[in-house]
Amino acid sequence: MADLAKTPHVELIDVSRNFGGVQAVRGVSLAIERGTIHGLVGENGAGKSTLSKVVAGAISPSSGQLRVDGEDVSFSSPRDALNHGIAIIDQELALVPARSVLDNVFLGSESGQGGLLQLSEQRKRFDAVMERTGFDLDPDRKVGSLRIADQQKVEIIRAVARDAAFIIMDEPTARLTQVESEQLYEIINGLKARGTTILYISHFLEEVLQLADNVTVMRDGLHIRTGPAANESSQTLVTAMLGRDLELRFPDRKLSDPDADPVLEVRGLSGVSGFEDVDLTLRPGEIVGMAGLIGAGRSEFARGLFGAERTTAGEILIDGEPVKIRSPRQAFAHGLAMVTESRKDDGLIMTRSIAENSMMPFLSEVSTMGVLRHGSEKARVIDMIEQLDIRTSGPQQVVRNLSGGNQQKVLFAKSLMRTPKVLIIDEPTRGVDVGAKQGIYELITELAASGMAILVISSELEEVMGLAHRILVMRRGRLVADMNIDVATEENILAAAFGTAGTVAA
């Protein structure tokens, strides 16, 4: 019998995985030691998520072998993997919105006896897990009513509750605040101290270097190298990921005309989701950044402006004319487009193709009497694929088989298929690697230079400051600061977000 102390917890031997003509993982061999935090980094499309799903039983390898505790295994489902102590927290949340937090945490592992659910025992288990994690969630709250950051916590709690010995975390902090991320780091280190193995996938390289014992770099589906995290830096990892040096920087901003007539004016907009009395002016060629803490009402305001949530007061003007926007369809008709915060929940149909997702709001433009003109549709989609550098086998590739970053680019394609007057972008680079970030920053700057008015909402303060001409800060549903970029600092932005400064205008 193998000595488990010396045997890799999980080992992949020459594993490959194909999706049609795309080879997502190519002959990867990798050993992950027991009781360690193992970082996995690479560009979008490098094969990280595909490899993790092979380990988690979500997909089967096209070839190669997986071993757990030195024994060959073959998983047909995530439940098979869980029976071997392997759980995954995917970057796309897998929750049941209509059920409670309690139900979601113990879904498939309920406390019961004789076929009857023992609710009191289940609540005791829930309280114990909450104490271990330090999170504070109402067990009876419907998951669908939670903020995305809290839904992410439910996923983490579920994995911890199942006492998995090997937990895969794919972009676990992408939707968390800095405080919540640091709380998660403590949980991860606590799990490691109890002997749990963590496979940690993240685009935040400093985060990986802070947490990981070892780190593996992938590029184009290949295993590039594995070694101690202590021997790496963000720059060495980027160079290995891209095969070249990259200095991530923000493109030069073209000055917008401060005297130009506004393309968008918002006066006293309030909504059912809690934002109140918000004023906003956007001029052609202007990039306005919106900062604030999670729960400050930024995304809710954007959804209200776009007609995705009901507004209760206020006025919206396009080119000086009042308009009524009660739905995204009406927003598109008035020249507004939106890149949503959650591509899975609000932006894309994951089981449909790139072409179908991109053209969905504009089918009337590529159809005659209800019959789709496939040639016209294909030409427009191919042009957008080339413009945005979407890495795909073609317009008919199913979106769920793309990497997270390429899914994000499809979301941009959908918004830009008909050139809008105003583009609202909520978390533009969420789940996007450092190489793709540069491309998105350049795209946003080029769109503004062409005369498009852009509202960028981001939880990355560096991103807001690097892109915007002007910065707005929201707190508790209200706009509390409006400052030009030449006077904006991290200190005064954070002071406004945390409520330690009065309303700021500059």
GUGUPA-454182 format. One line per 5 residues: number of its first residue (from 1); for each residue z, x, y of C-alpha. Coordinates in nm, 4 decimals. Layout:
NUM) Z,X,Y ~ ...
This chain:
1) 0.0000,0.0000,0.0000 ~ -0.0924,0.1291,0.3455 ~ 0.1787,0.2704,0.5689 ~ 0.1581,0.0167,0.8542 ~ 0.3296,0.2528,1.0962
6) 0.0346,0.4930,1.0624 ~ -0.2430,0.2402,0.9995 ~ -0.4380,0.0995,1.2986 ~ -0.3321,-0.2570,1.3691 ~ -0.6956,-0.3616,1.4131
11) -0.9994,-0.1531,1.3292 ~ -1.3688,-0.2230,1.3847 ~ -1.6201,-0.0301,1.1765 ~ -1.9833,-0.0190,1.2936 ~ -1.9627,-0.3762,1.4316
16) -2.2726,-0.5335,1.5892 ~ -2.3397,-0.8805,1.7251 ~ -2.6769,-1.0276,1.8265 ~ -2.7577,-1.3411,2.0265 ~ -3.1228,-1.4113,1.9617
21) -3.3079,-1.1112,2.1006 ~ -3.0058,-0.9778,2.2890 ~ -2.7855,-0.7206,2.1128 ~ -2.4482,-0.7747,2.2814 ~ -2.2526,-0.5260,2.0650
26) -2.4178,-0.2290,1.8971 ~ -2.2477,-0.0399,1.6141 ~ -1.8999,-0.0217,1.7657 ~ -1.6255,0.1600,1.5742 ~ -1.2799,0.1407,1.7276
31) -0.9180,0.1732,1.6135 ~ -0.6368,-0.0016,1.8047 ~ -0.2926,0.1369,1.7345 ~ 0.0032,-0.0887,1.6587 ~ 0.2514,-0.1626,1.9354
36) 0.0288,-0.0285,2.2141 ~ -0.1488,-0.1760,2.5132 ~ -0.5165,-0.0931,2.4675 ~ -0.7401,-0.1332,2.7733 ~ -1.1051,-0.2340,2.7375
41) -1.3349,-0.1888,3.0377 ~ -1.7056,-0.2049,3.1126 ~ -1.9638,-0.3788,3.3281 ~ -2.0425,-0.7455,3.2802 ~ -2.2721,-0.7570,2.9800
46) -2.1210,-0.4407,2.8321 ~ -1.9992,-0.6391,2.5289 ~ -1.6248,-0.6528,2.5972 ~ -1.5762,-1.0288,2.5623 ~ -1.8126,-1.0468,2.2632
51) -1.6153,-0.7741,2.0860 ~ -1.2861,-0.9503,2.1610 ~ -1.4209,-1.2791,2.0233 ~ -1.5196,-1.1049,1.6994 ~ -1.1605,-0.9810,1.6640
56) -1.0258,-1.3296,1.7505 ~ -1.2466,-1.5085,1.4955 ~ -1.4378,-1.7048,1.7613 ~ -1.7668,-1.5486,1.6512 ~ -1.8693,-1.3554,1.3414
61) -2.0212,-1.0071,1.3572 ~ -2.3904,-0.9759,1.2706 ~ -2.2975,-0.6615,1.0792 ~ -2.0043,-0.4264,1.0318 ~ -1.6468,-0.4696,0.9138
66) -1.3171,-0.5786,1.0687 ~ -0.9852,-0.4574,0.9299 ~ -0.6330,-0.5808,1.0044 ~ -0.3398,-0.3708,0.8835 ~ -0.5814,-0.1606,0.6790
71) -0.7287,-0.4554,0.4871 ~ -1.0823,-0.5883,0.5214 ~ -1.0895,-0.9375,0.6710 ~ -1.3547,-1.1967,0.7502 ~ -1.2641,-1.4711,0.9984
76) -1.4501,-1.8027,1.0113 ~ -1.2430,-1.9427,1.2997 ~ -0.9699,-1.8536,1.5515 ~ -0.7228,-2.0272,1.3177 ~ -0.8091,-1.7700,1.0494
81) -0.7375,-1.4940,1.2994 ~ -0.4111,-1.6603,1.4025 ~ -0.3045,-1.6657,1.0363 ~ -0.3375,-1.2867,1.0558 ~ -0.1282,-1.2774,1.3739
86) -0.4176,-1.2506,1.6237 ~ -0.4360,-1.4756,1.9318 ~ -0.6679,-1.4687,2.2323 ~ -0.6262,-1.5711,2.5952 ~ -0.9867,-1.6170,2.7016
91) -1.1110,-1.5760,3.0598 ~ -1.2475,-1.9319,3.0349 ~ -0.9420,-2.1503,2.9793 ~ -0.9325,-2.3585,2.6601 ~ -0.6926,-2.6396,2.7478
96) -0.6833,-3.0185,2.7086 ~ -0.6585,-3.1451,3.0685 ~ -0.5381,-3.4960,2.9773 ~ -0.2437,-3.3688,2.7715 ~ 0.0894,-3.2315,2.8901
101) 0.1889,-2.8689,2.9263 ~ 0.4139,-2.9100,2.6209 ~ 0.1323,-3.0529,2.4098 ~ -0.1054,-2.7736,2.5078 ~ 0.1436,-2.4960,2.4380
106) 0.2076,-2.6152,2.0815 ~ -0.1338,-2.7625,2.0028 ~ -0.1961,-2.6831,1.6363 ~ 0.1550,-2.5452,1.5856 ~ 0.3683,-2.8523,1.6523
111) 0.7270,-2.8825,1.5282 ~ 0.7387,-3.1420,1.2536 ~ 0.8958,-3.2481,0.9265 ~ 0.7566,-3.4872,0.6710 ~ 0.4534,-3.5533,0.8907
116) 0.6712,-3.6579,1.1893 ~ 0.6770,-3.4730,1.5198 ~ 1.0201,-3.3358,1.6111 ~ 0.9973,-3.3545,1.9888 ~ 1.3512,-3.2329,2.0549
121) 1.2906,-2.9209,1.8469 ~ 0.9610,-2.8643,2.0254 ~ 1.1317,-2.8846,2.3644 ~ 1.3888,-2.6266,2.2515 ~ 1.1046,-2.3946,2.1513
126) 0.9399,-2.4538,2.4886 ~ 1.2595,-2.3738,2.6802 ~ 1.3001,-2.0529,2.4803 ~ 0.9447,-1.9406,2.5570 ~ 0.9861,-2.0213,2.9262
131) 1.2985,-1.8094,2.9344 ~ 1.1109,-1.5204,2.7723 ~ 0.8203,-1.5364,3.0170 ~ 1.0082,-1.6218,3.3348 ~ 0.7536,-1.8905,3.4241
136) 0.8640,-2.2271,3.5615 ~ 0.6420,-2.5159,3.4479 ~ 0.7172,-2.8847,3.3967 ~ 0.6580,-2.9534,3.0241 ~ 0.5591,-3.3149,3.0937
141) 0.3036,-3.2389,3.3668 ~ -0.0606,-3.3082,3.2764 ~ -0.2470,-2.9778,3.2548 ~ -0.5443,-3.1191,3.4444 ~ -0.3233,-3.1723,3.7508
146) -0.2133,-2.8067,3.7631 ~ -0.3593,-2.5381,3.9871 ~ -0.5822,-2.2932,3.8022 ~ -0.3164,-2.0213,3.8278 ~ -0.0662,-2.2479,3.6507
151) -0.3221,-2.3393,3.3848 ~ -0.3565,-1.9661,3.3213 ~ 0.0198,-1.9522,3.2670 ~ -0.0070,-2.2267,3.0038 ~ -0.2552,-2.0112,2.8096
156) -0.0183,-1.7140,2.8243 ~ 0.2804,-1.9220,2.7162 ~ 0.0828,-2.0633,2.4227 ~ 0.0000,-1.7158,2.2901 ~ 0.3610,-1.5997,2.3296
161) 0.4900,-1.9175,2.1611 ~ 0.2842,-1.8465,1.8495 ~ 0.4564,-1.5098,1.8015 ~ 0.1197,-1.3398,1.7631 ~ 0.1512,-0.9723,1.6677
166) -0.1849,-0.8924,1.8301 ~ -0.2758,-1.0656,2.1587 ~ -0.6115,-1.0326,2.3322 ~ -0.5966,-1.0914,2.7069 ~ -0.9376,-1.1290,2.8717
171) -0.9069,-1.1103,3.2535 ~ -0.5520,-1.2577,3.2483 ~ -0.4747,-1.1914,3.6166 ~ -0.8071,-1.3049,3.7648 ~ -0.6482,-1.6316,3.8799
176) -0.2974,-1.5106,3.9594 ~ -0.1385,-1.3989,4.2869 ~ -0.0053,-1.0454,4.3175 ~ 0.3499,-1.1696,4.2579 ~ 0.2408,-1.3658,3.9497
181) 0.0409,-1.0654,3.8246 ~ 0.3442,-0.8390,3.8501 ~ 0.5434,-1.1013,3.6620 ~ 0.2790,-1.0924,3.3903 ~ 0.2967,-0.7117,3.3728
186) 0.6673,-0.7399,3.2930 ~ 0.5901,-0.9908,3.0178 ~ 0.3233,-0.7647,2.8685 ~ 0.5530,-0.4623,2.8706 ~ 0.8260,-0.6768,2.7134
191) 0.5868,-0.7843,2.4360 ~ 0.4935,-0.4216,2.3754 ~ 0.8634,-0.3262,2.3556 ~ 0.9022,-0.5854,2.0771 ~ 0.6119,-0.4300,1.8837
196) 0.3289,-0.6592,1.9912 ~ -0.0153,-0.5031,2.0259 ~ -0.2147,-0.6025,2.3365 ~ -0.5908,-0.5679,2.3813 ~ -0.6215,-0.5876,2.7606
201) -0.9618,-0.6574,2.9210 ~ -0.9843,-0.6457,3.2989 ~ -1.2168,-0.5560,3.5845 ~ -0.9117,-0.4437,3.7845 ~ -0.9169,-0.0787,3.6839
206) -0.5925,0.0189,3.8582 ~ -0.4253,-0.2597,3.6622 ~ -0.5602,-0.1214,3.3326 ~ -0.4481,0.2302,3.4195 ~ -0.1014,0.1022,3.5132
211) -0.0499,-0.0868,3.1873 ~ -0.2547,0.0731,2.9105 ~ -0.1619,0.3490,2.6673 ~ -0.5257,0.4006,2.5685 ~ -0.8479,0.2780,2.7223
216) -1.1930,0.2198,2.5755 ~ -1.5100,0.2186,2.7850 ~ -1.8159,0.0157,2.6797 ~ -2.1664,0.0214,2.8262 ~ -2.4709,-0.1809,2.7184
221) -2.2950,-0.2918,2.3994 ~ -2.2052,0.0635,2.2981 ~ -1.8682,0.2333,2.2559 ~ -1.8802,0.5147,2.5135 ~ -1.5350,0.6667,2.4674
226) -1.1670,0.6012,2.3935 ~ -0.8773,0.8117,2.5146 ~ -0.5331,0.8128,2.6768 ~ -0.5189,0.6140,3.0001 ~ -0.3165,0.8975,3.1521
231) -0.6304,1.1144,3.1400 ~ -0.8417,0.8640,3.3370 ~ -0.8791,0.7522,3.6968 ~ -1.0618,0.4565,3.8485 ~ -1.3503,0.6878,3.9393
236) -1.3837,0.8412,3.5909 ~ -1.3824,0.4945,3.4375 ~ -1.6470,0.3659,3.6810 ~ -1.8684,0.6663,3.6100 ~ -1.8380,0.6091,3.2337
241) -1.8973,0.2333,3.2706 ~ -2.2100,0.2697,3.4827 ~ -2.3414,0.6030,3.3598 ~ -2.3428,0.7183,3.7228 ~ -2.1109,0.7630,4.0191
246) -2.0511,0.4591,4.2390 ~ -1.8698,0.4395,4.5674 ~ -1.7954,0.0711,4.6168 ~ -1.8395,-0.0111,4.9804 ~ -1.9171,-0.3142,5.1892
251) -2.2614,-0.3398,5.3481 ~ -2.2914,-0.3103,5.7233 ~ -2.2464,-0.6454,5.8938 ~ -2.5188,-0.7585,6.1304 ~ -2.3602,-0.9024,6.4422
256) -2.4074,-1.2769,6.4667 ~ -2.4837,-1.4390,6.8026 ~ -2.1512,-1.5752,6.9363 ~ -2.3421,-1.7975,7.1794 ~ -2.5642,-1.9599,6.9176
261) -2.5222,-2.3336,6.8674 ~ -2.2971,-2.4054,6.5652 ~ -2.4733,-2.5098,6.2470 ~ -2.1464,-2.6560,6.1112 ~ -1.8513,-2.8058,6.2967
266) -1.5465,-2.9508,6.1259 ~ -1.2956,-3.1434,6.3373 ~ -0.9558,-3.2506,6.2093 ~ -1.0581,-3.2732,5.8441 ~ -0.7823,-3.3958,5.6104
271) -0.7955,-3.4824,5.2427 ~ -0.6104,-3.6453,4.9565 ~ -0.5401,-3.3057,4.7975 ~ -0.3139,-3.1997,5.0844 ~ -0.5136,-3.0125,5.3481
276) -0.4585,-3.1479,5.6991 ~ -0.6253,-3.1395,6.0401 ~ -0.8540,-2.8413,5.9710 ~ -1.1001,-2.7326,6.2397 ~ -1.3884,-2.4966,6.1648
281) -1.7005,-2.3745,6.3434 ~ -1.9788,-2.1792,6.1726 ~ -2.2787,-2.0321,6.3531 ~ -2.6078,-1.9105,6.2037 ~ -2.5715,-1.5622,6.0571
286) -2.1922,-1.5739,6.0675 ~ -1.9686,-1.4922,5.7707 ~ -1.6266,-1.6528,5.8067 ~ -1.3619,-1.5454,5.5568 ~ -1.0775,-1.7737,5.4541
291) -0.7562,-1.6116,5.3315 ~ -0.4237,-1.7506,5.2122 ~ -0.1985,-1.7715,4.9116 ~ -0.2893,-1.9683,4.5998 ~ -0.1958,-2.3288,4.6729
296) -0.2530,-2.2894,5.0492 ~ -0.5295,-2.5517,5.0390 ~ -0.8362,-2.3268,5.0814 ~ -1.0262,-2.4477,4.7750 ~ -0.9182,-2.8061,4.8354
301) -1.0559,-2.7908,5.1902 ~ -1.3853,-2.6446,5.0646 ~ -1.4169,-2.9197,4.8029 ~ -1.3423,-3.1837,5.0662 ~ -1.6047,-3.0384,5.2994
306) -1.8571,-3.0377,5.0134 ~ -1.7816,-3.3967,4.9133 ~ -1.6205,-3.3050,4.5796 ~ -1.2822,-3.4452,4.6926 ~ -1.2092,-3.7472,4.9091
311) -1.1308,-3.6854,5.2742 ~ -0.9011,-3.9174,5.4699 ~ -0.9680,-3.8139,5.8298 ~ -1.1871,-3.5932,6.0421 ~ -1.5494,-3.5391,6.1337
316) -1.8283,-3.3113,6.0071 ~ -2.1272,-3.2179,6.2242 ~ -2.4451,-3.0416,6.1105 ~ -2.6597,-2.8998,6.3935 ~ -2.4518,-3.1063,6.6347
321) -2.5089,-3.4380,6.4556 ~ -2.2225,-3.6229,6.2793 ~ -2.2831,-3.6647,5.9060 ~ -2.1079,-3.8449,5.6224 ~ -2.0505,-3.6358,5.3120
326) -1.8991,-3.8332,5.0267 ~ -2.0490,-3.6408,4.7337 ~ -2.2015,-3.3015,4.6497 ~ -2.5425,-3.4708,4.6361 ~ -2.5026,-3.5757,5.0000
331) -2.3836,-3.2244,5.0870 ~ -2.6985,-3.0732,4.9337 ~ -2.9102,-3.3245,5.1265 ~ -2.7494,-3.2108,5.4547 ~ -2.8086,-2.8422,5.3812
336) -2.4725,-2.7430,5.2340 ~ -2.4346,-2.5569,4.9032 ~ -2.1250,-2.4329,4.7230 ~ -2.0433,-2.1612,4.4698 ~ -1.7344,-2.3111,4.3054
341) -1.4142,-2.1331,4.2068 ~ -1.4382,-2.2270,3.8379 ~ -1.7863,-2.1928,3.6921 ~ -1.6783,-2.3545,3.3658 ~ -1.5028,-2.6612,3.5086
346) -1.7112,-2.7373,3.8176 ~ -2.0191,-2.5188,3.8330 ~ -2.2106,-2.4836,3.5084 ~ -2.2806,-2.6707,3.1854 ~ -2.2102,-2.3878,2.9444
351) -2.4178,-2.5317,2.6586 ~ -2.7321,-2.5626,2.8743 ~ -2.9882,-2.2981,2.9704 ~ -3.0131,-2.0923,3.2875 ~ -3.3151,-2.2990,3.3919
356) -3.1396,-2.6325,3.3386 ~ -2.8275,-2.5236,3.5267 ~ -3.0191,-2.3704,3.8160 ~ -3.2505,-2.6661,3.8726 ~ -3.0077,-2.9492,3.8015
361) -2.9501,-3.0509,4.1678 ~ -3.3232,-3.0262,4.2456 ~ -3.5022,-3.1902,3.9535 ~ -3.6985,-3.4177,4.1879 ~ -3.8665,-3.1091,4.3330
366) -4.0079,-2.9965,3.9973 ~ -4.0962,-3.3356,3.8492 ~ -4.3617,-3.6011,3.8993 ~ -4.2702,-3.9654,3.8376 ~ -3.9710,-3.8538,3.6324
371) -4.1672,-3.6015,3.4214 ~ -4.0526,-3.2401,3.4549 ~ -4.3189,-2.9864,3.5533 ~ -4.2000,-2.7006,3.3339 ~ -4.4388,-2.4465,3.4845
376) -4.3077,-2.5064,3.8354 ~ -3.9459,-2.4996,3.7155 ~ -3.9946,-2.1793,3.5166 ~ -4.1587,-1.9942,3.8067 ~ -3.8731,-2.0740,4.0454
381) -3.6048,-1.9799,3.7931 ~ -3.7735,-1.6513,3.6991 ~ -3.7955,-1.5619,4.0677 ~ -3.4214,-1.6283,4.1103 ~ -3.3357,-1.4321,3.7925
386) -3.5204,-1.1319,3.9363 ~ -3.3718,-1.1732,4.2830 ~ -3.0137,-1.1859,4.1516 ~ -3.0683,-0.9364,3.8657 ~ -2.9402,-1.1772,3.6001
391) -2.9371,-0.9876,3.2700 ~ -3.0860,-1.2314,3.0219 ~ -3.3546,-1.2710,2.7573 ~ -3.5160,-1.5401,2.9732 ~ -3.4744,-1.8706,3.1600
396) -3.4017,-2.0628,2.8397 ~ -3.1014,-1.8535,2.7347 ~ -2.7876,-2.0662,2.6995 ~ -2.5345,-1.9874,2.9733 ~ -2.2326,-1.9562,2.7431
401) -2.4027,-1.6576,2.5742 ~ -2.4162,-1.4662,2.9032 ~ -2.1441,-1.2321,3.0240 ~ -1.9011,-1.3635,3.2850 ~ -2.0710,-1.1766,3.5679
406) -2.4145,-1.3063,3.4761 ~ -2.2736,-1.6604,3.4544 ~ -2.1475,-1.6071,3.8095 ~ -2.4965,-1.5075,3.9176 ~ -2.6383,-1.8281,3.7638
411) -2.3871,-2.0168,3.9773 ~ -2.5299,-1.8413,4.2838 ~ -2.8824,-1.9216,4.1656 ~ -2.7969,-2.2911,4.1455 ~ -2.6700,-2.2871,4.5041
416) -2.9632,-2.0867,4.6432 ~ -3.2524,-2.2595,4.4622 ~ -3.3085,-2.4579,4.7814 ~ -3.2187,-2.2374,5.0783 ~ -2.9114,-2.3978,5.2378
421) -2.8062,-2.3900,5.6026 ~ -2.4426,-2.3373,5.5037 ~ -2.3189,-2.1652,5.1875 ~ -1.9547,-2.2080,5.0794 ~ -1.8455,-1.9401,4.8313
426) -1.5084,-1.9804,4.6584 ~ -1.3990,-1.6520,4.4923 ~ -1.7445,-1.4839,4.4922 ~ -1.6611,-1.1974,4.2546 ~ -1.4090,-1.3515,4.0163
431) -1.4692,-1.2035,3.6709 ~ -1.7325,-0.9644,3.8087 ~ -1.7332,-0.5902,3.7452 ~ -1.7455,-0.3204,4.0124 ~ -2.1185,-0.2636,3.9750
436) -2.2078,-0.6313,4.0076 ~ -1.9656,-0.6728,4.2993 ~ -2.1756,-0.4387,4.5094 ~ -2.4832,-0.6513,4.4422 ~ -2.3030,-0.9731,4.5386
441) -2.1711,-0.8189,4.8606 ~ -2.5228,-0.7094,4.9525 ~ -2.6586,-1.0553,4.8692 ~ -2.4021,-1.2292,5.0919 ~ -2.4747,-0.9914,5.3797
446) -2.8521,-1.0367,5.3407 ~ -2.8189,-1.4158,5.3362 ~ -2.6192,-1.4041,5.6594 ~ -2.8737,-1.1666,5.8164 ~ -3.1441,-1.4235,5.7353
451) -2.9550,-1.6793,5.9463 ~ -2.7478,-1.8592,5.6832 ~ -2.3915,-1.9549,5.7824 ~ -2.1421,-1.8536,5.5133 ~ -1.7794,-1.9459,5.4406
456) -1.6187,-1.7023,5.1930 ~ -1.2871,-1.7902,5.0272 ~ -1.1266,-1.5006,4.8412 ~ -0.7868,-1.4006,4.7083 ~ -0.8893,-1.0344,4.7493
461) -0.7901,-0.9459,5.1045 ~ -1.0079,-0.6345,5.1021 ~ -1.3063,-0.8561,5.0195 ~ -1.2408,-1.0966,5.3073 ~ -1.1955,-0.8113,5.5555
466) -1.4970,-0.6211,5.4248 ~ -1.7425,-0.9113,5.4508 ~ -1.6346,-1.1415,5.7322 ~ -1.7073,-1.1455,6.1048 ~ -1.4062,-1.3724,6.1541
471) -1.1052,-1.4584,5.9384 ~ -0.9194,-1.7880,5.9014 ~ -0.5821,-1.8111,5.7283 ~ -0.4458,-2.1252,5.5643 ~ -0.0874,-2.2008,5.4736
476) 0.0475,-2.5212,5.3166 ~ -0.2736,-2.7077,5.3798 ~ -0.3070,-2.6153,5.7460 ~ -0.5095,-2.3600,5.9358 ~ -0.2570,-2.1180,6.0884
481) -0.4754,-1.8291,6.2114 ~ -0.8254,-1.7639,6.3432 ~ -0.8956,-1.3999,6.4264 ~ -1.1951,-1.1782,6.4888 ~ -1.2390,-0.8957,6.2391
486) -1.1927,-0.6296,6.5086 ~ -0.8305,-0.7363,6.5577 ~ -0.7533,-0.8499,6.2018 ~ -0.5218,-0.6315,5.9930 ~ -0.3733,-0.6781,5.6481
491) -0.0326,-0.7084,5.8127 ~ -0.1165,-0.9956,6.0471 ~ -0.3215,-1.1792,5.7839 ~ -0.0332,-1.1630,5.5356 ~ 0.2171,-1.2537,5.8060
496) 0.0211,-1.5710,5.8758 ~ -0.0190,-1.6489,5.5044 ~ 0.3543,-1.6101,5.4355 ~ 0.4597,-1.7939,5.7525 ~ 0.6304,-1.4981,5.9204
501) 0.4076,-1.5260,6.2272 ~ 0.3054,-1.8095,6.4555 ~ -0.0436,-1.9522,6.4842 ~ -0.2803,-1.6660,6.5684 ~ -0.6051,-1.6852,6.7618
506) -0.8076,-1.3906,6.8791
